[in-house]
């Protein structure tokens, strides 16, 4: 990837988490349509993020006192420290306002403002509660994608067909297993399974309607139909 493309992606990421701060203040969520279910994951990292933000604020005040007599340096450091505090809070804001989303046709897994993995429900072979502690993020481009929060994942999704995951800087990966965290992991597993069952039933119903339509077009009786219903003349005794 070119340096210019990488810089554009980083700039877009900065814009997303800055926007998330405004949505966080407004108590709104991004990309959750009516009828879709949000699966939150920000709770696991909240204490860490707020603690780090507090440390950054204390540091900002301390640096401001130490550099009070040096106007230019003081202003520069005040800007840097202030932006650092915003960045830390933006991390939490992006996680709160961009939850995982379970829709009627797909499961969208998010990693704050960094990336999103879209999984059609019909490609999910199995989903289970699976608490794991991740020591380091996988960077080998393998077939497992991990969206850890506070160093842990709690749900594992196995796919019957691979999906493509795009990292922050644009690198594309083909994955067959996705591990992610949800604050209410067991409820998330149940919700995904229910969504899979509903999707399968809907597809089965659509298939039966198509088959019935094809039979009717050929002049044959549909399921449970009679020759009269199919338009076939019946001899009178």
C-alpha positions as CSV (number, residue, x, y, z in Angstrom):
1,X,0.0,0.0,0.0
2,X,1.2,3.5,-0.9
3,X,2.1,6.0,1.8
4,X,-0.6,8.3,0.6
5,X,-3.3,5.7,0.8
6,X,-2.2,4.8,4.3
7,X,-2.3,8.4,5.4
8,X,-5.8,8.8,3.9
9,X,-7.0,5.8,5.9
10,X,-5.5,7.1,9.1
11,X,-7.1,10.5,8.5
12,X,-10.5,8.8,7.9
13,X,-10.0,6.9,11.2
14,X,-9.3,10.1,13.1
15,X,-12.5,11.6,11.6
16,X,-14.5,8.6,12.7
17,X,-13.4,8.6,16.4
18,X,-13.8,12.4,16.5
19,X,-17.4,12.0,15.2
20,X,-17.9,9.3,17.8
21,X,-17.3,11.8,20.6
22,X,-20.2,13.9,19.4
23,X,-22.5,10.9,19.0
24,X,-21.4,9.7,22.5
25,X,-22.4,13.0,24.1
26,X,-25.7,12.8,22.2
27,X,-26.2,9.2,23.5
28,X,-26.7,7.9,20.0
29,X,-25.3,4.9,18.1
30,X,-23.9,4.7,14.6
31,X,-25.1,2.2,12.1
32,X,-27.8,0.5,14.1
33,X,-31.0,0.5,12.1
34,X,-34.5,0.0,13.5
35,X,-35.1,-3.7,14.1
36,X,-31.4,-4.5,14.4
37,X,-29.9,-5.6,17.7
38,X,-26.8,-3.9,19.2
39,X,-24.3,-6.1,21.0
40,X,-22.2,-3.9,23.2
41,X,-18.6,-4.5,24.1
42,X,-17.3,-1.3,25.5
43,X,-17.9,-2.2,29.2
44,X,-14.8,-4.4,29.4
45,X,-12.4,-1.6,28.7
46,X,-14.3,1.3,30.4
47,X,-12.3,1.2,33.7
48,X,-9.0,1.0,31.9
49,X,-9.8,3.9,29.5
50,X,-11.2,6.2,32.2
51,X,-8.2,5.5,34.4
52,X,-5.8,6.3,31.5
53,X,-7.7,9.5,30.8
54,X,-7.4,10.6,34.4
55,X,-3.7,10.0,34.3
56,X,-3.4,12.1,31.1
57,X,-5.4,14.9,32.7
58,X,-3.1,14.9,35.8
59,X,-0.1,15.0,33.5
60,X,-1.5,17.9,31.5
61,X,-2.0,19.9,34.7
62,X,1.5,19.0,35.9
63,X,3.2,20.0,32.6
64,X,1.2,23.2,32.5
65,X,2.5,24.2,36.0
66,X,6.1,23.3,35.1
67,X,6.1,25.2,31.8
68,X,4.1,28.2,33.0
69,X,7.0,30.5,32.3
70,X,7.7,29.2,28.7
71,X,4.8,30.5,26.6
72,X,5.5,28.7,23.3
73,X,6.4,25.3,24.8
74,X,3.6,25.6,27.2
75,X,1.0,26.1,24.4
76,X,2.5,23.3,22.3
77,X,2.5,20.8,25.2
78,X,-1.0,21.9,26.3
79,X,-2.3,21.1,22.7
80,X,-0.5,17.7,22.6
81,X,-1.7,16.7,26.1
82,X,-5.3,17.8,25.4
83,X,-5.4,15.9,22.1
84,X,-4.1,12.8,23.9
85,X,-6.9,13.0,26.4
86,X,-9.4,13.4,23.5
87,X,-7.8,10.3,21.8
88,X,-8.2,8.2,24.9
89,X,-11.8,9.2,25.3
90,X,-12.4,8.8,21.6
91,X,-11.3,5.1,21.9
92,X,-14.2,4.6,24.4
93,X,-16.6,6.7,22.4
94,X,-16.0,4.7,19.3
95,X,-16.6,1.5,21.1
96,X,-19.8,2.7,22.7
97,X,-21.3,4.3,19.6
98,X,-20.3,1.5,17.2
99,X,-21.4,-1.7,18.8
100,X,-21.6,-5.1,17.1
101,X,-24.9,-5.3,15.1
102,X,-27.1,-8.3,14.5
103,X,-29.4,-7.7,11.5
104,X,-31.9,-9.9,9.7
105,X,-29.3,-11.0,7.1
106,X,-25.8,-10.4,8.6
107,X,-23.7,-10.0,11.7
108,X,-21.5,-6.9,11.7
109,X,-18.6,-7.1,14.1
110,X,-16.7,-3.9,14.9
111,X,-13.5,-2.9,16.5
112,X,-14.4,0.6,17.5
113,X,-13.6,3.0,14.6
114,X,-10.8,0.8,13.3
115,X,-12.5,-1.9,11.3
116,X,-15.7,-3.8,10.6
117,X,-16.3,-7.4,9.6
118,X,-19.5,-8.3,7.8
119,X,-20.7,-11.9,8.1
120,X,-23.8,-13.2,6.3
121,X,-25.8,-15.3,8.7
122,X,-26.0,-18.2,6.2
123,X,-22.2,-18.5,6.3
124,X,-22.1,-19.0,10.1
125,X,-21.6,-22.7,10.8
126,X,-21.6,-22.4,14.6
127,X,-21.3,-19.8,17.3
128,X,-20.4,-20.4,20.9
129,X,-19.4,-18.8,24.2
130,X,-15.6,-19.1,24.3
131,X,-13.7,-16.9,26.8
132,X,-10.1,-16.4,25.8
133,X,-7.4,-14.0,26.9
134,X,-5.4,-12.7,24.0
135,X,-1.7,-12.0,24.6
136,X,-1.1,-10.3,21.3
137,X,-3.1,-9.3,18.2
138,X,-2.7,-11.7,15.3
139,X,-0.8,-10.1,12.5
140,X,0.1,-13.1,10.4
141,X,-2.8,-12.8,7.9
142,X,-4.1,-16.2,8.9
143,X,-7.7,-17.5,8.8
144,X,-8.6,-16.3,12.4
145,X,-9.6,-12.7,13.1
146,X,-9.6,-11.6,16.7
147,X,-11.5,-8.4,17.8
148,X,-10.3,-8.4,21.4
149,X,-11.4,-5.9,24.1
150,X,-9.2,-5.4,27.1
151,X,-7.2,-8.4,26.0
152,X,-10.1,-10.8,25.8
153,X,-12.6,-12.4,23.5
154,X,-15.7,-14.2,24.6
155,X,-17.5,-15.4,21.5
156,X,-16.2,-17.6,18.7
157,X,-17.9,-17.8,15.3
158,X,-17.0,-20.6,12.9
159,X,-17.8,-20.0,9.2
160,X,-18.9,-22.5,6.5
161,X,-17.5,-20.1,3.9
162,X,-14.8,-17.5,4.3
163,X,-15.3,-13.7,4.5
164,X,-12.9,-10.9,3.7
165,X,-11.7,-8.7,6.6
166,X,-10.0,-5.4,5.9
167,X,-7.6,-4.0,8.5
168,X,-7.2,-0.3,9.3
169,X,-4.5,0.3,6.7
170,X,-6.3,-1.6,4.0
171,X,-4.7,-5.1,4.2
172,X,-7.3,-7.7,3.2
173,X,-7.5,-11.1,5.0
174,X,-9.6,-14.1,4.3
175,X,-11.0,-15.5,7.6
176,X,-12.9,-18.6,8.5
177,X,-13.0,-18.0,12.3
178,X,-13.8,-14.8,14.1
179,X,-13.4,-14.3,17.8
180,X,-14.9,-11.2,19.4
181,X,-16.0,-9.8,22.8
182,X,-19.5,-8.9,23.9
183,X,-20.3,-7.6,27.3
184,X,-23.2,-10.1,27.5
185,X,-21.5,-12.9,25.7
186,X,-24.0,-15.7,26.4
187,X,-26.9,-13.5,25.4
188,X,-25.1,-12.5,22.2
189,X,-24.6,-16.2,21.3
190,X,-28.3,-16.9,21.9
191,X,-29.3,-13.9,19.8
192,X,-27.0,-14.9,16.9
193,X,-28.4,-18.5,17.0
194,X,-31.9,-17.1,16.9
195,X,-31.0,-14.9,14.0
196,X,-29.5,-17.9,12.1
197,X,-32.7,-19.9,12.7
198,X,-34.9,-17.1,11.6
199,X,-32.8,-16.5,8.5
200,X,-32.9,-20.2,7.6
201,X,-36.7,-20.4,8.0
202,X,-37.1,-17.3,5.9
203,X,-34.9,-18.8,3.1
204,X,-36.7,-22.1,3.3
205,X,-40.1,-20.4,3.0
206,X,-38.9,-18.3,0.1
207,X,-37.7,-21.6,-1.6
208,X,-41.0,-23.2,-1.1
209,X,-42.9,-20.2,-2.5
210,X,-40.6,-20.3,-5.6
211,X,-41.2,-24.0,-6.1
212,X,-45.0,-23.6,-5.8
213,X,-44.8,-20.7,-8.3
214,X,-42.9,-22.9,-10.7
215,X,-45.4,-25.7,-10.4
216,X,-48.3,-23.4,-10.9
217,X,-46.6,-21.9,-14.0
218,X,-46.3,-25.4,-15.4
219,X,-50.0,-26.1,-14.7
220,X,-49.4,-28.6,-12.0
221,X,-51.2,-28.4,-8.6
222,X,-49.2,-26.7,-5.9
223,X,-48.6,-28.2,-2.5
224,X,-52.0,-29.5,-1.2
225,X,-53.7,-28.3,-4.4
226,X,-56.2,-30.1,-6.5
227,X,-56.6,-30.4,-10.3
228,X,-59.4,-27.8,-10.1
229,X,-57.1,-25.4,-8.3
230,X,-54.4,-26.0,-11.0
231,X,-56.9,-25.2,-13.7
232,X,-57.0,-28.8,-15.0
233,X,-60.4,-29.7,-16.5
234,X,-62.1,-32.6,-14.7
235,X,-64.4,-35.0,-16.6
236,X,-68.0,-35.1,-15.3
237,X,-69.3,-38.6,-14.4
